[in-house]
Amino acid sequence: MEDHPLRYTLANELHARPFPTLEAPCGAIYLAIKRAEDAAGRDREADRLHLTQLLDRHGAPHPQPGATHWFGELGKYKLKWEQHTEFVTYTLFKPFVEDRPFDAKAFDAFPPGWLADAPGARITSALIRVENETPKPRIKELIEEWFVPESLAVSTVLDGAATIAGDFRIDAGGHMRFAVFAQDTTGERRVGRIVQRLCEIETYKSMSMLGLARAREMGPRMGELDQTLTGLMSNMTGKGAAAEDTLAALLATSAELENLLAQSSFRFGATGAYEAIVNQRIDVLREERFNGRQTFGEFMMRRFDPAMRTVKASERRLQTMAERAIRAGDLLRTRVDVERSAQNQTLLESMDQRAALQLRLQKTVEGLSVVAISYYAVNLVLYMVGPFGDTMGLTKLVTTALVTPLVILLVWWMVRRIRKKME
């Protein structure tokens, strides 16, 4: 039986990005790179070229042409590379932890020269430290030492398999910090899934916040357009401004609103998708409260959700303004059409009056033309019937009197017949 050309490709896609297997104690160094502008339309081959430059430093094999992910050995690390719609991620997994927790020098595993040549900018980076089973009092001491208490989020996840902690703050080295305290009974694959979830939560949280930046950037101009739109709609009810001028200004405002919608639709749509991923990744961790601290879900509810609601409110406001402008434009066009119809009706009435005057004038001219034609026709007829009148003993005056009525009647009949044919 013939297979569909994409059957194996689509089936393998579900297994293309397996979770890493990690044994505590261990750690991860995470980096996400995104172009500042037109990230979705970037040259994907530049991402793969940047990866191969890193692989060549360690003699590692290259990914397949057109690949969107790669996993393999990179010296003493394991590297996981993933290419996404707007960004690229690099994760180095290390089978050890530094003596100094969250040492910024650990990020030197990515060569500085290679980082400088990245086809984009860092959207986020993180250091993740995985400790083996640790007593709860000791966990409490460590997280208070490593993180900022004000924004610290801690929870026990996956039915007590591990405890995760983070404060979502950028440290002095420029990185986020996350800690995982895994139970001795927690499997290597489960530890790997926990670390992967933390990386995804941080990445998609950062990408979602781009929508907030876009909403704040558009806010002042949206306010100006809202006032302009309100003023134009007020002018529609008055008689001060010409309807044509108001319509032109309204169409310009509507065009700018549509332009803002086009420029922000991708960003706002992506923000909604990233927000859903963040919430889903937190849900699958099945958090339980640790020592009275806020969980990751509660942190997102207090800090992250308001930002996302702001984005959604800005998106709705922009759509509402665009719809208002369209409705106002339709109403104003209707008003202009009505006014033009009234002007056309007045013009038609005046044309009817002129046509009636022309008809009366035409009838008058026709009467005069009958007289004029008859005058010349009578003279022609007299030339033709004059000799017969002399032989019959009729004078010229009598002959003229007899011929004139007949000629006038004949001319009148001919003119009338010609006018009926023209009508």
N, C-alpha and C positions, 0 to 999 in steps of 0.2 A: 504494500500500500504506500502511495506517495505521501511524504510528509510535507507539511506547510514549510516554506523556506525559513520562517522565523520560529518554528516550533522549539528547537533546541536553544536558540538564543533567549527566547522568553522564559523558558523553564530554568535555564542556568542563571538568569538574572535574579531569581529568588534566593540563590545560594552564592551570589557573587561577593557578598560582604559579610563573611562569618565573623562572629565575635572572637576576640583574642582569648587565649587561655593564659591566665596569670596565677602565679603562686606567691602568696604573701610570705615575707615582705618583698615588695617590688614597687615600681613607680611608673609614671607615664609623663611624657613631655609633649604637650599638645600645642599645635599652631594652626590657625585658620587665616587664609590669605584671600583678600577680595579686592578687585579693582574699584577705585572710587567712582568711576563713571562707566555706564553701559557694561556692567559686569555680566549680564546675561548674554550679551552679544560679543563677548571677548573672543580672542583667538585661543581655542582650546589646545591647539598644538603647542603654544607657548607654555602652558601648564605642564604638559608632558616633557617638554624640553628642559624645563627647570627641574623636574624630578630626575631625569636622566643625568643631569649634571651632578646631583647629589649621589646618585647610585654609582657614577663613574669614580667618585672619590674613594669608594670602598670596593670597587670591582664587582658590584652586584649586577645581576642580569636586568635587562631593560624590560619594561612592560610591552605588551602586544600593541601593534598600531591601532590607534583609536580607543585604547583602553580607558576606562573611567575609574579604575581602582587597581591597587597593587599592594601585595603583602609579602614580606620576606625578610631575610636576615640583612642587617646593616651593621657590620662589625659586632660589637657586643650588645647591640640593640636589635629589636625587631621593629620594622617600619611598616605602618599602615597608611597608605595614601588614597584619598578619595576625591574625586572631582564631582562637584555639585553644580546646580544651575547657575549660582552666582559666586561661588567660592570654592576653594580647594583646601583640604585639611591634611595635615601631616601629624601622625602620632608615633612617637618613639616609646616603645615599651622596654623597660630595663628590669633585669632580675635582681635588683638590689636597691637599697635606699642610702642616701648620703647621711653622714654623721650629723651634718647640720641640716635640719629640716627646711625644705623649700629654699635651698641655696640657689640663688640666681645664676651661679656658675653652671648649674646643671643644664641650662638652656644653651650653653656653648656646644652642646652636642650637634646643634645646627651651626655649621661654619658661618662666621660673620660675613665673609665675602659672598657666600651663597645667598644669605638672607638679603644682602644689599641688592642682588640681581633679581629679586623676586618680581614676577609680573603682576604686581598689585601691592596692597598695603595690609598690614596686620589688622584684622577685625577683632581677634581675641587670641590669647595664649594662656595656657594654664599649666601648673605643676600639680600633679596628683601623687599623693603619697599613700601607699597601701601598707598598713601594719597588720601583723598577725594578731591573734586573740589578745585583747587587753582588758583588764578589769575596768568596770565603769568608773570608779573614782579616778583612776589614772587617765581614762579618756577625758573626763571632765577637766582635769588639770592641763592636759595637752591642748585641748581645743581653746581653753581660755588663754593659753600662752601663744598659740599660733594665729588666732583669729581675733577680729574686732567684735567684742561682745554685743555692741549695739545692733549689728546686722547679722549676727551669727545664726545659721540655720543648722539644726542637728536632728537626725531621726534614725531610728532603727528600721531597716528595710528587709524585704523579702522574708518575712516571718522570722526575724531575728538572725538572719544569716550574716548581717554586717551592720555597722553603724557608719553613716556618712556625715560629713560636716563641711561647711564652707560659708564664707561671708560675702561672696560676690563683690569683693573689693579688689582693685588693682594694687599690688604691693609695690614696694620701692623698686623692685627689679622689673616692673611692668607686666606682671603676670597675675592671673587668678590663682587661688589656692583651694584645693580640695583634699580632704583626708578621708580614707576608708579604713575602718578597723574591722577586719574580717574574722569570723570565728574559725577555729581550726577545722571544723567539720564542713566549712563552705568549700565547694568544689572550685577547681581552677576556672572552669567555664563560667560559673556564676560570678566569680570575682571579675572576670573579663567583661561580663555583661554590665556589671555595676559601673566599672570604670568607663565603658563605652557610653552608658547612659549619662554619666556626669559630663562627659565631653559634649554630647549632643545637647543637653540642657543648656550648657553655657553658650554653645555656638548659636543655637536657634534663638536663645534669649537675646543675644547681641544683635542678630540679624533682625529680629522683631523690632528692636528699639530704633532701627533706622526709619521705620514708619513714623515714630514719634518725632524724630528730627525733621522729617519731611512735613509733618503736620504743623510743627512750630514755625518752620520756614514759610509756609503758605498762609499762616494765620493772619498777619497784618494785611496782606493783599486781599485776602478773603473778606476781611472787615471793611476795607475800602470799597470793594465791589458790592458788598451788601448794602452799604449806605447809598452808593450810586444807584443801585437797582431800586431801592426804596424811594429815592427822589424821583426817578423816572416814572415809577408807578403812580406817585402823587401827581406828577404833571399830567398824567393821562386823564385825571378827573377834572382838571382845570382847563381854562381856555387861554392861558397865557402863552404857552409854547405851541409851535406848529406841530401837528401830528407827524409830519414827515421828518422833522428834525428829531423829535423824540424817538421815532422808530429807528432812525439811523444810529442814535446813541445806544438804544436798547440792543440792537443787533451787534454793535461792537462789544458791549458788555457780555452778551450771550456767547459771542465767539471766544472771548478771553476765558470765560468759565469753562467752555468746552475744551479749550487748550489746557487749562489746569487739570481738568478731569483726565485728559489723555496722558499728561505727564505723570500723574500720580496714581493712575489705575493699577499699574504693575506693582508699584511699591506698596500700596495699600493692600492689594490682593496677596502679595507675598507675605506681608506682615500677618494677615489673618491665617495663612497656611503655617507659618513658623510658630505662631502662638499656639495653634492646635497641636503641633508636634511637641512643644514644650510641656503643655498640660498632659499630653498622652504619655510622654516619657516619665513624668513624675507619678502619674497614676499607676503605671506598671511596677513601680518600686514598692508599692504597698507600704507606705510609711506608717510608723508608729512613733509617738512622742518619746523623746529621750530626756529624762531628768528635767521635765517642765519647759524645755526649750521649744521654740517655734520650729516647725517642720519646713521642708523645702516648699511644700504646697502652700503653707501659711505665709511664707516669705513672698512667694509669687502673688498671692492674693492681696497682700498689703502694699507691695512695691511695684510689681510687674503688671497686674491687672488694671490699675488706674491708668497707666500709660497706654495700654491697649484700648481701653475705653475712650481715651482721648483721640486716638487714631480713628476709631470707628465713628466717633462723634464728628470729627473733621470730615471724614468721608461722606457721612450722611448730610452734613451741612452743605458741602460742595454740591452734592447731587440735588439737594433740595433747591439751592440757589439756581442751579442750571434749569431745573424744571420750572421754577418761578419765572425765570427769564423767558423760557419758551412760551409759557402760558400768557405772560404779559405781551410778548411779541405777537402772538396769535390774536389777542384782544385788540391790540393797537392796529394790526393789519385789518381787522374787521372794521374798526372805526374809520380807518383811512378809506377802505373800500366803500363804506356807506356814504362818507362825505363825497367821494368821487362819483358814486352813483347819483347822489342828489345833484351834483354839478352837471353830470351827463343828462339827467332828466331836464334840468333847466335849459341846457343847450339844445336838447331835442325839441323842447317847446318853442324856443326861439326859432329853430330851424323850421318847425311846422308853420309858424307865423310867416316867416319869410317865403316858405313854399306857397302858402295861401296867397300872399301878395303877388308872387311871381305868376301864379295861376290867373289871378284877376288881370294882371298886366298882360299876360299872354292872350287872354280872351279879348281884352281891349285891342291889342295889336292885331289879333286875327280879324276883328271887325274892321279895323282901319285897312288891313291888308286886302280884305274883300272889296272894300270901296275902291282902293287904288288899282287893284287888278281889274276890277269891273270897268273902271274908267278907260283903261287902255284897251281892254277887250272889246268894249262897245265901239271904240274908234276903228279897231280892226274889222269888226263885223260890218260896220257901216261901209267900209271900203269894199267888202265882198257883196253885200246885198243892196248897195246904193243903186247900181244900174237897174236891178230888178224893180226897185221902188219907182224909178223914173218911168219905166215902161208901164207900170200899173197906175201911174198918175198920182203917186204919193210923194209928198214933199219930204225933204230931208228931215224936217222937224218931226213929222208924223212917223217916219221910219225909225228915227231915234227913239221916240216914245214907245214904239212897239218892241224894239229890240232890247232896250235897256233892262226891263224887268226880267226878261228871259236870261240875259247874260248874267245879271246879278244872282239870280237863283242858281244858275249852273255853277258859277264860281263859288258860291257859298257851299253848295253840295260837294264840290271837289275838295275844298279846304277841310270840311268836316270829315270827309272820308280819309283824307291823308292823316289827320290828327288821330282818328280812331285806330288806324293801322300802327301808328307810332306808339300809342298807349298799349 
